[in-house]
Amino acid sequence: MGLLFNRFQVGSIYTYIGEVCVSMNPYRQMNIYGPETIRKYKGRELFENAPHVFAIADAAYRVLKQRHQDTCILISGESGAGKTEASKIIMKYIAAVTNTQGQNEIERVKNVLIQSNSILETFGNAKTNRNDNSSRFGKYMDIEFDYKADPVGGIITNYLLEKSRVVQQQPGERNFHSFYQLLRGANDNELRQYDLHKETSKYHYLNQGSMDILTEKSDYKGTCNAFKTLGFQADEVQTIWRTIASVLHLGNVEFQTIEDELVISNKSHLQSAAKLLQVTESELSAALTKRTIAAGGNVMKKDHDATQAEYGKDALAKAIYDRLFTWIISRINRAILFRGSKTQARFNSVIGVLDIYGFEIFDSNSFEQFCINYCNEKLQQLFIELVLKQEQEEYQREGIEWTNIDYFNNKIICDLVEQPHKGIIAIMDEACLSVGNVTDDTLLGAMDKNLSKHPHYTSRQLKPADKELKHREDFRITHYAGDVIYNINGFIEKNKDTLYQDFKRLLHNSKDANLSEMWPEGAQDIKKTTKRPLTAGTLFQRSMADLVATLLKKEPFYVRCIKPNDIKSSTVFDEERVQHQVRYLGLLENVRVRRAGFVHRQRYDKFLLRYKMISQYTWPNFRAGSDRDGVRVLIEEKGFAQDVKYGHTKIFIRSPRTLFALEQQRNEMIPHIVTLLQKQVRGWIARRNYKKIKAAQVIMRAYKTYKLRSYVHELAQRFRHAKQQRDYGRSIQWPQPPLAGRKAEAKLHRIFDFWRAYMILRKYPRSEWPQLRLQIIAATAIAGRRPYWGQQRKWLGDYLANSQDNSGYDAYSANVRNLKSSGGGGGGGDGFRQVLFSSFAKKFNKHNKQADRAFIVTDTNIYKLDGIKKKFRNMDRSIAIRELTSISITPGRDQLIVFHSPKNNDLVFALQGEVAPLKEDRIGELVGIVCKKYYDVTGTELRVNVGANIACRLGEKARTIVVEAASNVETASFRHAAGNIIFEVPAAYCV
């Protein structure tokens, strides 16, 4: 108590008892929930920082993330202790620390989870005398996470909405927030649509309690925005607010009896309610004033009296609101439901957050407080089982030396309420099933009879001297949180939760599809016999059993909320009030157990699996004994032997420091292990991919071979008769090659060309093949542009070495030998091995003069020689064949040829004989020889120009050679005229 007081005085509202967080309601805004605080607690151990509810949320999240184990956070405490705020803070923290990659779907789920709170508070919370925002329903939310620990969905389960508040509130309290938000937050136009006024005092269901104004205007906008965020359609939102308005109008419907006939006195509210529920006025009026009864196959109408009509109207209003609230939750669940496959869902984990009504003791306690307090008894029993009873039993079971700590086990109180055939719920159900007029007084008598000897139950009939209890109205239950006096009035009706079938059929037939969906049982035939529905008490008992079963499957974390005073002061610490809460929450026993016990325990195999990497003796596997031996070796090596105990199957660690040290050492080793695993996995992936690539190569190679073989086979089929054809298959169309055969196609074409050439050439002697090759080269170069180029004669090449063509062949031969031995002469030649072509020629130079010369073509150069008179002297003028840019000839019979040089000084020759013109055409031979050597040297084709006029450059000046035929000319010759070169030839030379 002293610790709680001191911490409250300095503004520290959170305190730890072991792993249980005690939260004190500060009754003011605290600046301890911002982004900086979130970063401070993210990923930290529970006791690393000051106590905070963020640490509990992070601990639950880390267990889920690291161990893939479901967890739950149980928030308990009495009304006004701050449970709802604690649940919202936990939701905010989980949303802040997840989805670091910013995925849209995960962000949507987070927004839906957070925004759902404002909707649930609007329709499920109300102002009470102890709390301005008291949850009047129980809420359990499962937040679903994927294998990466990102939120991917969720589901909300609600428990026992206090629907009696719809029609009646205690003094100083209010109805649900939704009614006030609609009246005070909606604009005038919207209110006119619903036939409403802003004054809450005009509505019977609101004017019984407090008229306090809170923040309804901004809350209404927040609720409407939350509807949009959750994907509610416009018609669905309209249905919700119309239904809320219809309940207000129903509350103002009044009945009176005129001449033994029950009538509705204020029709305007009836008309508005019918319009909003989208049913006819007559149908709603009939359902309120009459009841349809089916018996023995017959259907009859029974009129209500005023009391029955009032009861039916209130029952309808409560049922409408309850069904609307349940429908809203189901609609929220559709928005946040996990959208993945069942296979993906197998790897999901959940964090459950339980925010349920706290223990309540009012001036007048009825059936709702009975159920709420029973719920708190079940949760306290769960706390006792998990924290106190099971922990001590585990120490004994594991052989750990332990002195038992006494605590109050509230199982006896739970049995008082829920025991079959003997508990209060069973007695109520039996009374509700009894035939005849069973009243609340009859029920109280039955309870007194069956529970008279129970130490936690009493009534005025059992203890007449107890003046605190009203005779035949009150009974007292001694709860773990204290004595509560319940008023029996209304227990029977509230347990039956009776709603006439007429109302169900009426609303099922509403024209509003959403409203009709809320009443599926209204579709049943009126004559159909149905089972009696389970009572409200039994349904609530079963829901509590399911809730406890769900929580037992998860690792629990606790937030125990305490209110420091009843006046909502941020400075007052009511010691007696706090002490009472500390006692009934079981915190004293929890402190004693935690002080004497151990903060952590784990099975040896799991402990070794988690921490074996931090010891050289246990990594990668411990093989020197059992798991217990391995754990002992690890603990002793790290120096923690004094802080642990060894049980039969588990190790028990006493202080958090030891656990933190183990976790820190493990976290330091994890990156190295991850690197090792990554290396191994990457190596395995690389080897697997390499094998796949090699296998793919083998398959591709085999496939390519198959496709190529198929292609060659098809070629063989097409060309099987090519040998008998005149053109040896040249006219045969080649098939389209496959992708694998495109490179081979060129080689196959070349093979075919060689074969076809061989077939053509085989009838010629091999001695003629070199000439034929040159002729083909020449023909290709000339390309049909010159009809006569000497293709019909034998080509000799070195004509000047022939005595018949050259009378001075001896001098020529001697000069060629000198030229060869001198490495090409003084013209800078590269030397040559043989002369390929030689001829007399008439040369025209840059000085516009012609002269008789000779020239030779070797395997490297073209040399210009002096004439025969000067014994073929080398004139130091040569052109390397590789440096030629092109050759130009004419289309006629003249022997004109121009060798174009890159030095802008071309060689212009006209072939001729020694003393007379040539009788045969040698231009084709010269072109073939030069083109072949150019290709041999450079690997590219030499361009050959054919034209009547030839452009050339002499002395770096552009000239044009024009061929002109002259009738009186017998020998071709050059002359200069107006900047051009005229080459006059006999008329017979022209084409």
Secondary structure, DSSP 8 states (H G I E B T S, - for coil): -HHHHHHHHTT--EEEETTEEEEE--SS--S-SSHHHHHHHTT--TTTSS--HHHHHHHHHHHHHHH---EEEEEE-STTSSHHHHHHHHHHHHHHHS-TT--HHHHHHHHHHHHHHHHHHHHHEE--SS-TTEE-SEEEEEEEE-TTS-EEEEEEEEE---GGGGT---TT---BHHHHHHHHHS-HHHHHHTT--S-GGG-TTTTTS-----SHHHHHHHHHHHHHHTT--HHHHHHHHHHHHHHHHHHT--EEEETTEEEES-HHHHHHHHHHHTS-HHHHHHHHHEEEEEETTEEEEEE--HHHHHHHHHHHHHHHHHHHHHHHHHHHHHHHS--S-HHHHTT-EEEEEEE-------SSB-HHHHHHHHHHHHHHHHHIIIIIIHHHHHHHHTT----------THHHHHHHH-TTTSHHHHHHHHHHSSS---HHHHHHHHHHHHTT-TTEEETTT-TT-TTS-TTTEEEEEETTEEEEEE-TTHHHHHHT---HHHHHHHHT-S-HHHHHT-GGGGS-TT--------HHHHHHHHHHHHHHHHHTSEEEEEEEE-S-SS--SS---HHHHHHHHHHTTHHHHHHHHHHS-SEEEEHHHHHHHHGGG-TTTSS---SS-HHHHHHHHHHHHT-GGGEEE-SSEEEE--HHHHHHHHHHHHHHHHHHHHHHHHHHHHHHHHHHHHHHHHHHHHHHHHHHHHHHHHHHHHHHHTTTGGGSTTTTTTS------GGGHHHHHHHHHHHHHHHHHHHHTTS-GGGHHHHHHHHHHHHHHTTS-S-SSTTS---SBGGGSTTT-TTHHHHHHHHHHHHHTTSGGG-----S-EEEEEEEEEE-TTS-EEEEEEEEESSEEEEE--GGGTT-EEEEEEEGGG--EEEE-SSSS-EEEEE-TTS--EEEEEE-SSS--SS--HHHHHHHHHHHHHHHHSS---EEE-SEEEEEETTEEEEEEEEEETT-SS-EEEEETTEEEEEEEGGG--
